[in-house]
Amino acid sequence: MDIGKLLSDVLGNTGGGHSAASGNFGNTAGNKGGLANMVGNSLGSGVGGGLVGGAISGGLMSAVLGSKKGRKMGGKVLAYGGTALVAGLAYKAWRDYKSNTSPKDHSQDTDLDRVPADSGFSPETERSSDNADFRLSLIRAMIAAAKSDGHIDQTEHTRITKQINNLNLGPQEKAFLFDAFSSSADPMQTAKLAKTPEQGAEIYLASCLAIDPDDPQEERYLERLGDCLGLDMALRQHLDFQAQSARSHNIT
């Protein structure tokens, strides 16, 4: 499976930088605006990816979110769906939690693309519980969270199917997407993708960034997901705080 192309074509990455493995997202090390600048400078090529761009503005994820969320959230929050950026925020939340410090806003940090390789927060090198590329698990988690309010009806399913068929992807990539979009939003199944507690934190944060925080049904989904992942409530507070901080800096 060409995961780089899958991320690029589906999540709306427009190229111009490098992956987290290279330690550089469009020269973000010199930026002063943290993730806001990372989004503005385009989120890497292929493996990093981001949910802004062509897909989110009128394509696949936009169809999943629906017009209700599209109007409410504008799409900028989901720029943080770039898998390496999710990992960077999750890593810092985990580090604060482990050091027993209060949650603090890391969304403006300029080193989110430089997570230690041995930290357990490097999705481009991780494998999920089913031995798949962990970035695919994060995509599944985002899709499940975004559709957890059950608003996708048969008409929208048909529209999503048409959009997948129109993407310039191979049969393996399309089969993955058909499966992800047709599967129920089951927090237990999503939680089973995590092989380690660190992966559980990444899945939870990716899901945080994909939900509508004002939708009670989606909030309940997130609560159940945290329970299924076995995440400590204090860790959830750190992860929730990162998602809230990201929204406060970038919601339109």
C-alpha positions in Angstrom: 0.0 0.0 0.0 1.3 3.5 -0.9 0.6 5.2 2.4 2.3 8.4 1.4 -0.1 8.8 -1.6 -3.0 7.8 0.6 -2.3 10.5 3.1 -1.5 13.0 0.3 -4.6 12.5 -1.8 -7.1 11.9 1.0 -6.0 14.1 3.8 -5.2 17.1 1.6 -1.5 17.4 1.9 -0.1 19.8 -0.7 3.6 19.1 -0.4 6.6 21.4 0.2 8.2 20.0 3.3 9.5 16.8 4.7 8.3 14.0 6.9 8.7 13.9 10.7 11.5 11.4 10.1 13.6 14.0 8.5 13.0 16.4 11.4 11.7 19.2 9.2 8.2 20.3 8.3 8.7 23.1 5.7 11.5 24.5 7.9 9.3 24.9 10.9 12.3 25.0 13.3 12.7 28.7 12.6 9.0 29.5 12.8 7.6 31.5 15.7 3.9 30.5 15.3 4.1 26.8 16.1 1.4 24.7 14.5 -0.3 27.7 13.0 2.8 28.3 10.8 3.2 24.6 10.1 -0.3 24.6 8.7 0.3 27.8 6.7 3.5 26.4 5.2 1.9 23.1 4.2 2.4 20.0 6.2 5.1 17.9 4.7 5.2 15.6 1.7 3.5 12.3 1.8 4.0 10.7 5.2 3.3 13.7 7.4 0.1 14.9 5.7 -2.5 17.2 7.0 -6.3 17.5 6.8 -6.3 20.9 5.2 -6.1 21.5 1.5 -8.2 20.1 -1.3 -9.7 17.2 0.6 -10.9 19.1 3.6 -12.1 22.1 1.6 -14.5 20.1 -0.5 -13.6 16.4 -0.5 -13.6 13.3 1.5 -13.2 14.4 5.1 -15.5 17.4 4.4 -18.2 14.9 3.4 -17.7 12.9 6.6 -17.8 16.0 8.8 -20.9 17.3 7.1 -22.1 20.8 6.6 -22.9 21.2 10.3 -19.3 20.8 11.4 -17.9 22.4 8.3 -19.7 25.6 9.2 -18.9 25.4 12.9 -15.3 24.4 12.7 -14.2 25.7 9.4 -11.7 22.8 8.9 -8.7 24.6 10.4 -8.8 22.5 13.6 -8.4 19.4 11.5 -5.1 20.7 10.1 -3.7 19.2 13.3 -4.7 15.8 12.0 -1.4 15.6 10.3 -0.2 12.4 11.9 3.3 13.6 12.9 1.8 16.8 14.5 -0.7 14.7 16.4 2.2 12.7 17.7 4.1 15.8 18.7 1.2 17.2 20.8 0.5 13.8 22.3 4.2 13.3 23.2 4.3 16.7 25.0 1.0 16.0 26.8 2.4 12.6 27.9 5.6 14.1 29.1 3.8 16.7 31.2 1.5 14.1 32.6 4.4 11.8 33.5 6.3 14.7 35.2 3.1 15.6 37.2 3.0 19.1 35.9 -0.1 21.1 35.0 -1.4 21.0 31.4 0.1 23.7 29.3 -0.4 24.9 25.7 2.0 23.3 23.3 0.2 24.2 20.1 2.6 27.1 19.5 5.8 25.1 20.1 8.1 25.0 17.2 9.7 21.6 17.8 6.7 19.4 17.5 8.3 17.7 14.5 11.3 16.6 16.6 9.9 13.9 18.8 12.6 11.5 20.1 12.7 8.4 17.9 12.6 6.1 20.9 9.7 7.9 22.6 6.9 5.7 21.2 5.4 8.8 19.5 6.8 8.4 16.0 3.9 7.1 13.9 5.8 6.8 10.7 7.9 4.1 12.3 5.3 2.5 14.6 3.2 -0.6 13.9 -0.3 -1.0 15.4 -1.7 -4.0 17.1 -2.6 -5.6 13.8 1.0 -5.0 12.5 -0.2 -2.3 10.1 1.4 1.1 9.7 0.2 3.1 12.7 -0.6 6.2 10.6 -3.4 4.1 9.1 -4.8 3.6 12.6 -4.8 7.3 13.3 -6.7 7.9 10.0 -9.2 5.2 11.2 -9.5 6.9 14.6 -10.2 10.3 13.0 -12.8 8.9 10.7 -14.6 7.0 13.4 -14.6 10.0 15.7 -15.9 12.4 13.0 -18.8 10.1 12.2 -19.6 9.1 15.8 -22.7 11.2 15.9 -24.3 8.9 13.3 -25.3 11.8 11.0 -24.0 10.0 7.8 -27.1 8.7 6.0 -27.3 6.6 2.9 -27.1 9.6 0.6 -23.9 10.7 2.2 -22.5 7.2 2.0 -23.2 7.2 -1.7 -21.4 10.6 -2.0 -18.4 9.4 -0.1 -18.2 6.2 -2.2 -18.2 8.3 -5.4 -15.5 10.5 -4.1 -13.3 7.5 -3.1 -13.7 6.1 -6.6 -12.7 9.4 -8.1 -9.5 9.6 -6.2 -6.3 8.7 -8.0 -5.6 5.7 -5.7 -4.8 2.1 -6.2 -7.2 -0.8 -5.2 -5.5 -1.4 -1.8 -5.8 2.3 -0.8 -9.4 2.5 -1.9 -10.3 -0.8 -0.1 -8.8 0.7 3.1 -11.0 3.8 2.7 -14.1 1.9 1.9 -13.6 -0.2 5.0 -12.8 2.7 7.2 -15.8 4.7 6.1 -18.3 1.8 6.2 -17.2 0.5 9.6 -19.3 1.6 12.6 -17.9 4.2 15.0 -17.0 1.6 17.7 -14.7 3.0 20.4 -13.7 -0.6 21.5 -12.6 -1.5 17.9 -10.7 1.8 17.6 -9.0 1.2 21.0 -7.9 -2.3 19.9 -5.6 -0.6 17.3 -3.3 0.6 20.0 -0.4 -1.7 20.9 1.1 0.6 23.5 -0.1 3.2 26.0 1.7 5.8 23.9 -0.3 4.8 20.8 -3.4 5.0 22.9 -2.6 8.6 23.7 -2.1 9.4 20.0 -5.4 7.7 19.0 -7.2 9.6 21.7 -5.8 13.0 20.7 -6.4 12.3 17.0 -10.0 11.6 17.9 -10.2 14.7 20.1 -9.2 16.8 17.1 -11.8 15.2 14.8 -14.9 15.6 17.0 -17.2 18.5 17.4 -16.6 19.5 21.0 -20.1 20.9 21.3 -21.8 17.6 20.2 -22.8 15.6 23.3 -22.9 12.4 21.3 -19.4 12.8 20.1 -18.2 13.8 23.5 -19.7 10.5 24.9 -17.9 8.6 22.1 -14.6 10.2 23.2 -15.3 9.4 26.9 -16.0 5.7 25.9 -12.8 5.6 23.8 -10.8 6.9 26.7 -12.3 4.1 28.9 -11.6 1.4 26.3 -8.0 2.6 25.9 -7.6 2.5 29.7 -6.3 6.1 29.8 -5.9 7.7 33.2 -8.2 10.6 33.7 -5.2 12.9 34.4 -3.7 12.0 31.1 -7.0 12.6 29.3 -7.1 16.1 30.8 -3.6 16.8 29.3 -4.6 15.5 25.9 -8.0 17.3 26.0 -6.1 20.5 26.9 -3.9 20.2 23.8 -7.0 19.7 21.5 -8.7 22.7 23.2 -5.6 24.8 22.8 -5.3 23.9 19.1 -8.9 25.0 18.5 -8.5 28.2 20.4 -5.6 29.3 18.2 -6.9 28.1 14.9 -10.8 27.9 14.8 -12.3 30.1 12.1 
